[in-house]
Amino acid sequence: MADWYVTRGTGAATLALLTLTLVLGVVNVRRLAPGGLQRFVVDDLHRTVGLLVVVLLCVHVATSLLSSYVSISVIDALVPFVGSYHPFWLGLGALALDLLAALIVTSLLRARIGLRAWRAVHWAAYACWPVAVVHGIGMGTDASGWLLWLTVGCVALVGVALTARLASPREAVA
């Protein structure tokens, strides 16, 4: 039963930190750094929180695979919509994982693939986050309590960041 708690906890923490990573990326593009922070500080924070997301996501997936609560295979975790346990909801988690993996690989190869290709794939963050949110709601056996409120808070935070981004004029890059 402890593995279930670790799986749920790391899933919730991953959602919260993925939300923070997305928000930092959104506000940094428009140079809306909170509290007058320098852009490089926001860049570093975005990158560091993103790495923490990867670590927590690995723990989340590993504990899901090792769980005695349900039977999920490696294929179920990596290939969307093929699992036998809640195939749609688990498939969304696999899809979010795959999108995040593409973000990680292209970020590591950014210097080699160029800014244009990196930016094109990085737009996947806008797909990864809502897919992960819906996965959490659908898979969550406690989605009506504390997880629901966490999710509402994450959605509100992203909504505020996107509104600020769309409302502010884009600065010219020198």
Secondary structure, DSSP 8 states (H G I E B T S, - for coil): -HHHHHHHHHHHHHHHHHHHHHHHHHHHHTT--GGG--HHHHHHHHHHHHHHHHHHHHHHHHHHHH-SSS---HHHHHSTT--SSSHHHHHHHHHHHHHHHHHHHHHHTHHHH-HHHHHHHHTTHHHHHHHHHHHHHHH-TTTTTHHHHHHHHHHHHHHHHHHHHHHS------
